[in-house]
Amino acid sequence: MVLASENKRLPVTVNEQRQLELRRLKKKYNKSESKLFCIALDLLIAQEKAGFELPILSK
Protein backbone atom coordinates (compact mmCIF):
# COMPACT_ATOMS: atom_id res chain seq x y z
CA MET A 1 0.00 0.00 0.00
CA VAL A 2 1.18 3.53 -0.67
CA LEU A 3 0.40 6.68 1.30
CA ALA A 4 0.57 10.15 -0.25
CA SER A 5 2.40 12.83 1.71
CA GLU A 6 2.65 16.28 0.16
CA ASN A 7 2.80 14.84 -3.34
CA LYS A 8 5.24 12.13 -2.19
CA ARG A 9 4.25 8.49 -1.94
CA LEU A 10 5.57 6.31 0.84
CA PRO A 11 5.42 2.50 0.84
CA VAL A 12 3.76 0.98 3.90
CA THR A 13 3.87 -2.69 4.85
CA VAL A 14 0.71 -3.95 6.55
CA ASN A 15 0.37 -7.53 7.83
CA GLU A 16 -2.60 -9.71 6.81
CA GLN A 17 -4.64 -9.10 9.97
CA ARG A 18 -4.27 -5.35 9.63
CA GLN A 19 -5.13 -5.55 5.92
CA LEU A 20 -8.38 -7.36 6.79
CA GLU A 21 -9.26 -4.79 9.45
CA LEU A 22 -8.36 -1.94 7.11
CA ARG A 23 -10.68 -3.33 4.43
CA ARG A 24 -13.44 -3.74 7.02
CA LEU A 25 -13.04 -0.14 8.22
CA LYS A 26 -12.83 1.12 4.64
CA LYS A 27 -16.12 -0.55 3.83
CA LYS A 28 -17.83 0.42 7.12
CA TYR A 29 -16.92 4.13 6.98
CA ASN A 30 -16.61 4.54 3.20
CA LYS A 31 -13.17 6.19 3.56
CA SER A 32 -9.96 5.60 1.62
CA GLU A 33 -7.09 3.69 3.19
CA SER A 34 -4.99 6.86 3.25
CA LYS A 35 -7.77 8.77 5.01
CA LEU A 36 -8.11 6.00 7.61
CA PHE A 37 -4.36 6.11 8.26
CA CYS A 38 -4.53 9.90 8.65
CA ILE A 39 -7.37 9.56 11.15
CA ALA A 40 -5.40 6.92 13.08
CA LEU A 41 -2.36 9.20 13.15
CA ASP A 42 -4.49 12.12 14.36
CA LEU A 43 -5.87 9.94 17.17
CA LEU A 44 -2.37 8.85 18.15
CA ILE A 45 -1.16 12.46 18.21
CA ALA A 46 -4.15 13.51 20.32
CA GLN A 47 -3.50 10.72 22.84
CA GLU A 48 0.16 11.67 23.11
CA LYS A 49 -0.66 15.35 23.59
CA ALA A 50 -3.20 14.44 26.28
CA GLY A 51 -0.40 12.78 28.25
CA PHE A 52 -1.33 9.15 27.67
CA GLU A 53 1.56 6.72 27.89
CA LEU A 54 2.10 4.88 24.61
CA PRO A 55 4.25 1.88 25.58
CA ILE A 56 4.01 0.36 22.09
CA LEU A 57 6.03 3.31 20.80
CA SER A 58 8.72 2.91 23.46
CA LYS A 59 9.70 -0.58 22.32
Phi and psi restraints in degrees (range 20) as a CNS / XPLOR table:
assign (resid 1 and name C) (resid 2 and name N)
       (resid 2 and name CA) (resid 2 and name C) 1.0 -126.7 20.0 2
assign (resid 2 and name N) (resid 2 and name CA)
       (resid 2 and name C) (resid 3 and name N) 1.0 135.0 20.0 2
assign (resid 2 and name C) (resid 3 and name N)
       (resid 3 and name CA) (resid 3 and name C) 1.0 -108.0 20.0 2
assign (resid 3 and name N) (resid 3 and name CA)
       (resid 3 and name C) (resid 4 and name N) 1.0 138.9 20.0 2
assign (resid 3 and name C) (resid 4 and name N)
       (resid 4 and name CA) (resid 4 and name C) 1.0 -90.7 20.0 2
assign (resid 4 and name N) (resid 4 and name CA)
       (resid 4 and name C) (resid 5 and name N) 1.0 135.8 20.0 2
assign (resid 4 and name C) (resid 5 and name N)
       (resid 5 and name CA) (resid 5 and name C) 1.0 -140.3 20.0 2
assign (resid 5 and name N) (resid 5 and name CA)
       (resid 5 and name C) (resid 6 and name N) 1.0 103.7 20.0 2
assign (resid 5 and name C) (resid 6 and name N)
       (resid 6 and name CA) (resid 6 and name C) 1.0 49.2 20.0 2
assign (resid 6 and name N) (resid 6 and name CA)
       (resid 6 and name C) (resid 7 and name N) 1.0 55.2 20.0 2
assign (resid 6 and name C) (resid 7 and name N)
       (resid 7 and name CA) (resid 7 and name C) 1.0 66.3 20.0 2
assign (resid 7 and name N) (resid 7 and name CA)
       (resid 7 and name C) (resid 8 and name N) 1.0 15.1 20.0 2
assign (resid 7 and name C) (resid 8 and name N)
       (resid 8 and name CA) (resid 8 and name C) 1.0 -116.3 20.0 2
assign (resid 8 and name N) (resid 8 and name CA)
       (resid 8 and name C) (resid 9 and name N) 1.0 142.8 20.0 2
assign (resid 8 and name C) (resid 9 and name N)
       (resid 9 and name CA) (resid 9 and name C) 1.0 -110.3 20.0 2
assign (resid 9 and name N) (resid 9 and name CA)
       (resid 9 and name C) (resid 10 and name N) 1.0 132.3 20.0 2
assign (resid 9 and name C) (resid 10 and name N)
       (resid 10 and name CA) (resid 10 and name C) 1.0 -116.7 20.0 2
assign (resid 10 and name N) (resid 10 and name CA)
       (resid 10 and name C) (resid 11 and name N) 1.0 130.4 20.0 2
assign (resid 10 and name C) (resid 11 and name N)
       (resid 11 and name CA) (resid 11 and name C) 1.0 -73.4 20.0 2
assign (resid 11 and name N) (resid 11 and name CA)
       (resid 11 and name C) (resid 12 and name N) 1.0 140.3 20.0 2
assign (resid 11 and name C) (resid 12 and name N)
       (resid 12 and name CA) (resid 12 and name C) 1.0 -131.1 20.0 2
assign (resid 12 and name N) (resid 12 and name CA)
       (resid 12 and name C) (resid 13 and name N) 1.0 129.6 20.0 2
assign (resid 12 and name C) (resid 13 and name N)
       (resid 13 and name CA) (resid 13 and name C) 1.0 -97.2 20.0 2
assign (resid 13 and name N) (resid 13 and name CA)
       (resid 13 and name C) (resid 14 and name N) 1.0 126.5 20.0 2
assign (resid 13 and name C) (resid 14 and name N)
       (resid 14 and name CA) (resid 14 and name C) 1.0 -126.5 20.0 2
assign (resid 14 and name N) (resid 14 and name CA)
       (resid 14 and name C) (resid 15 and name N) 1.0 126.8 20.0 2
assign (resid 14 and name C) (resid 15 and name N)
       (resid 15 and name CA) (resid 15 and name C) 1.0 -68.6 20.0 2
assign (resid 15 and name N) (resid 15 and name CA)
       (resid 15 and name C) (resid 16 and name N) 1.0 170.1 20.0 2
assign (resid 15 and name C) (resid 16 and name N)
       (resid 16 and name CA) (resid 16 and name C) 1.0 -59.4 20.0 2
assign (resid 16 and name N) (resid 16 and name CA)
       (resid 16 and name C) (resid 17 and name N) 1.0 -43.5 20.0 2
assign (resid 16 and name C) (resid 17 and name N)
       (resid 17 and name CA) (resid 17 and name C) 1.0 -61.9 20.0 2
assign (resid 17 and name N) (resid 17 and name CA)
       (resid 17 and name C) (resid 18 and name N) 1.0 -42.6 20.0 2
assign (resid 17 and name C) (resid 18 and name N)
       (resid 18 and name CA) (resid 18 and name C) 1.0 -68.5 20.0 2
assign (resid 18 and name N) (resid 18 and name CA)
       (resid 18 and name C) (resid 19 and name N) 1.0 -35.4 20.0 2
assign (resid 18 and name C) (resid 19 and name N)
       (resid 19 and name CA) (resid 19 and name C) 1.0 -61.9 20.0 2
assign (resid 19 and name N) (resid 19 and name CA)
       (resid 19 and name C) (resid 20 and name N) 1.0 -43.1 20.0 2
assign (resid 19 and name C) (resid 20 and name N)
       (resid 20 and name CA) (resid 20 and name C) 1.0 -62.5 20.0 2
assign (resid 20 and name N) (resid 20 and name CA)
       (resid 20 and name C) (resid 21 and name N) 1.0 -45.9 20.0 2
assign (resid 20 and name C) (resid 21 and name N)
       (resid 21 and name CA) (resid 21 and name C) 1.0 -65.7 20.0 2
assign (resid 21 and name N) (resid 21 and name CA)
       (resid 21 and name C) (resid 22 and name N) 1.0 -37.4 20.0 2
assign (resid 21 and name C) (resid 22 and name N)
       (resid 22 and name CA) (resid 22 and name C) 1.0 -64.1 20.0 2
assign (resid 22 and name N) (resid 22 and name CA)
       (resid 22 and name C) (resid 23 and name N) 1.0 -42.6 20.0 2
assign (resid 22 and name C) (resid 23 and name N)
       (resid 23 and name CA) (resid 23 and name C) 1.0 -63.3 20.0 2
assign (resid 23 and name N) (resid 23 and name CA)
       (resid 23 and name C) (resid 24 and name N) 1.0 -39.7 20.0 2
assign (resid 23 and name C) (resid 24 and name N)
       (resid 24 and name CA) (resid 24 and name C) 1.0 -63.5 20.0 2
assign (resid 24 and name N) (resid 24 and name CA)
       (resid 24 and name C) (resid 25 and name N) 1.0 -46.4 20.0 2
assign (resid 24 and name C) (resid 25 and name N)
       (resid 25 and name CA) (resid 25 and name C) 1.0 -65.6 20.0 2
assign (resid 25 and name N) (resid 25 and name CA)
       (resid 25 and name C) (resid 26 and name N) 1.0 -38.5 20.0 2
assign (resid 25 and name C) (resid 26 and name N)
       (resid 26 and name CA) (resid 26 and name C) 1.0 -59.8 20.0 2
assign (resid 26 and name N) (resid 26 and name CA)
       (resid 26 and name C) (resid 27 and name N) 1.0 -44.0 20.0 2
assign (resid 26 and name C) (resid 27 and name N)
       (resid 27 and name CA) (resid 27 and name C) 1.0 -70.5 20.0 2
assign (resid 27 and name N) (resid 27 and name CA)
       (resid 27 and name C) (resid 28 and name N) 1.0 -43.7 20.0 2
assign (resid 27 and name C) (resid 28 and name N)
       (resid 28 and name CA) (resid 28 and name C) 1.0 -63.7 20.0 2
assign (resid 28 and name N) (resid 28 and name CA)
       (resid 28 and name C) (resid 29 and name N) 1.0 -44.3 20.0 2
assign (resid 28 and name C) (resid 29 and name N)
       (resid 29 and name CA) (resid 29 and name C) 1.0 -102.7 20.0 2
assign (resid 29 and name N) (resid 29 and name CA)
       (resid 29 and name C) (resid 30 and name N) 1.0 -2.3 20.0 2
assign (resid 29 and name C) (resid 30 and name N)
       (resid 30 and name CA) (resid 30 and name C) 1.0 54.4 20.0 2
assign (resid 30 and name N) (resid 30 and name CA)
       (resid 30 and name C) (resid 31 and name N) 1.0 46.8 20.0 2
assign (resid 30 and name C) (resid 31 and name N)
       (resid 31 and name CA) (resid 31 and name C) 1.0 -121.9 20.0 2
assign (resid 31 and name N) (resid 31 and name CA)
       (resid 31 and name C) (resid 32 and name N) 1.0 154.0 20.0 2
assign (resid 31 and name C) (resid 32 and name N)
       (resid 32 and name CA) (resid 32 and name C) 1.0 -72.7 20.0 2
assign (resid 32 and name N) (resid 32 and name CA)
       (resid 32 and name C) (resid 33 and name N) 1.0 161.9 20.0 2
assign (resid 32 and name C) (resid 33 and name N)
       (resid 33 and name CA) (resid 33 and name C) 1.0 -61.5 20.0 2
assign (resid 33 and name N) (resid 33 and name CA)
       (resid 33 and name C) (resid 34 and name N) 1.0 -41.5 20.0 2
assign (resid 33 and name C) (resid 34 and name N)
       (resid 34 and name CA) (resid 34 and name C) 1.0 -62.1 20.0 2
assign (resid 34 and name N) (resid 34 and name CA)
       (resid 34 and name C) (resid 35 and name N) 1.0 -42.0 20.0 2
assign (resid 34 and name C) (resid 35 and name N)
       (resid 35 and name CA) (resid 35 and name C) 1.0 -64.2 20.0 2
assign (resid 35 and name N) (resid 35 and name CA)
       (resid 35 and name C) (resid 36 and name N) 1.0 -41.1 20.0 2
assign (resid 35 and name C) (resid 36 and name N)
       (resid 36 and name CA) (resid 36 and name C) 1.0 -63.1 20.0 2
assign (resid 36 and name N) (resid 36 and name CA)
       (resid 36 and name C) (resid 37 and name N) 1.0 -40.8 20.0 2
assign (resid 36 and name C) (resid 37 and name N)
       (resid 37 and name CA) (resid 37 and name C) 1.0 -65.1 20.0 2
assign (resid 37 and name N) (resid 37 and name CA)
       (resid 37 and name C) (resid 38 and name N) 1.0 -38.3 20.0 2
assign (resid 37 and name C) (resid 38 and name N)
       (resid 38 and name CA) (resid 38 and name C) 1.0 -64.0 20.0 2
assign (resid 38 and name N) (resid 38 and name CA)
       (resid 38 and name C) (resid 39 and name N) 1.0 -41.6 20.0 2
assign (resid 38 and name C) (resid 39 and name N)
       (resid 39 and name CA) (resid 39 and name C) 1.0 -63.1 20.0 2
assign (resid 39 and name N) (resid 39 and name CA)
       (resid 39 and name C) (resid 40 and name N) 1.0 -44.5 20.0 2
assign (resid 39 and name C) (resid 40 and name N)
       (resid 40 and name CA) (resid 40 and name C) 1.0 -61.7 20.0 2
assign (resid 40 and name N) (resid 40 and name CA)
       (resid 40 and name C) (resid 41 and name N) 1.0 -41.6 20.0 2
assign (resid 40 and name C) (resid 41 and name N)
       (resid 41 and name CA) (resid 41 and name C) 1.0 -64.4 20.0 2
assign (resid 41 and name N) (resid 41 and name CA)
       (resid 41 and name C) (resid 42 and name N) 1.0 -42.2 20.0 2
assign (resid 41 and name C) (resid 42 and name N)
       (resid 42 and name CA) (resid 42 and name C) 1.0 -60.5 20.0 2
assign (resid 42 and name N) (resid 42 and name CA)
       (resid 42 and name C) (resid 43 and name N) 1.0 -41.5 20.0 2
assign (resid 42 and name C) (resid 43 and name N)
       (resid 43 and name CA) (resid 43 and name C) 1.0 -64.6 20.0 2
assign (resid 43 and name N) (resid 43 and name CA)
       (resid 43 and name C) (resid 44 and name N) 1.0 -41.2 20.0 2
assign (resid 43 and name C) (resid 44 and name N)
       (resid 44 and name CA) (resid 44 and name C) 1.0 -63.7 20.0 2
assign (resid 44 and name N) (resid 44 and name CA)
       (resid 44 and name C) (resid 45 and name N) 1.0 -42.4 20.0 2
assign (resid 44 and name C) (resid 45 and name N)
       (resid 45 and name CA) (resid 45 and name C) 1.0 -63.7 20.0 2
assign (resid 45 and name N) (resid 45 and name CA)
       (resid 45 and name C) (resid 46 and name N) 1.0 -42.8 20.0 2
assign (resid 45 and name C) (resid 46 and name N)
       (resid 46 and name CA) (resid 46 and name C) 1.0 -63.4 20.0 2
assign (resid 46 and name N) (resid 46 and name CA)
       (resid 46 and name C) (resid 47 and name N) 1.0 -41.5 20.0 2
assign (resid 46 and name C) (resid 47 and name N)
       (resid 47 and name CA) (resid 47 and name C) 1.0 -62.9 20.0 2
assign (resid 47 and name N) (resid 47 and name CA)
       (resid 47 and name C) (resid 48 and name N) 1.0 -43.4 20.0 2
assign (resid 47 and name C) (resid 48 and name N)
       (resid 48 and name CA) (resid 48 and name C) 1.0 -65.0 20.0 2
assign (resid 48 and name N) (resid 48 and name CA)
       (resid 48 and name C) (resid 49 and name N) 1.0 -42.2 20.0 2
assign (resid 48 and name C) (resid 49 and name N)
       (resid 49 and name CA) (resid 49 and name C) 1.0 -67.1 20.0 2
assign (resid 49 and name N) (resid 49 and name CA)
       (resid 49 and name C) (resid 50 and name N) 1.0 -28.5 20.0 2
assign (resid 49 and name C) (resid 50 and name N)
       (resid 50 and name CA) (resid 50 and name C) 1.0 -79.5 20.0 2
assign (resid 50 and name N) (resid 50 and name CA)
       (resid 50 and name C) (resid 51 and name N) 1.0 -2.5 20.0 2
assign (resid 50 and name C) (resid 51 and name N)
       (resid 51 and name CA) (resid 51 and name C) 1.0 91.1 20.0 2
assign (resid 51 and name N) (resid 51 and name CA)
       (resid 51 and name C) (resid 52 and name N) 1.0 9.0 20.0 2
assign (resid 51 and name C) (resid 52 and name N)
       (resid 52 and name CA) (resid 52 and name C) 1.0 -69.6 20.0 2
assign (resid 52 and name N) (resid 52 and name CA)
       (resid 52 and name C) (resid 53 and name N) 1.0 140.6 20.0 2
assign (resid 52 and name C) (resid 53 and name N)
       (resid 53 and name CA) (resid 53 and name C) 1.0 -77.1 20.0 2
assign (resid 53 and name N) (resid 53 and name CA)
       (resid 53 and name C) (resid 54 and name N) 1.0 135.0 20.0 2
assign (resid 53 and name C) (resid 54 and name N)
       (resid 54 and name CA) (resid 54 and name C) 1.0 -120.2 20.0 2
assign (resid 54 and name N) (resid 54 and name CA)
       (resid 54 and name C) (resid 55 and name N) 1.0 78.3 20.0 2
assign (resid 54 and name C) (resid 55 and name N)
       (resid 55 and name CA) (resid 55 and name C) 1.0 -60.2 20.0 2
assign (resid 55 and name N) (resid 55 and name CA)
       (resid 55 and name C) (resid 56 and name N) 1.0 -28.2 20.0 2
assign (resid 55 and name C) (resid 56 and name N)
       (resid 56 and name CA) (resid 56 and name C) 1.0 -63.3 20.0 2
assign (resid 56 and name N) (resid 56 and name CA)
       (resid 56 and name C) (resid 57 and name N) 1.0 -27.1 20.0 2
assign (resid 56 and name C) (resid 57 and name N)
       (resid 57 and name CA) (resid 57 and name C) 1.0 -84.4 20.0 2
assign (resid 57 and name N) (resid 57 and name CA)
       (resid 57 and name C) (resid 58 and name N) 1.0 -15.2 20.0 2
assign (resid 57 and name C) (resid 58 and name N)
       (resid 58 and name CA) (resid 58 and name C) 1.0 -85.3 20.0 2
assign (resid 58 and name N) (resid 58 and name CA)
       (resid 58 and name C) (resid 59 and name N) 1.0 -10.8 20.0 2
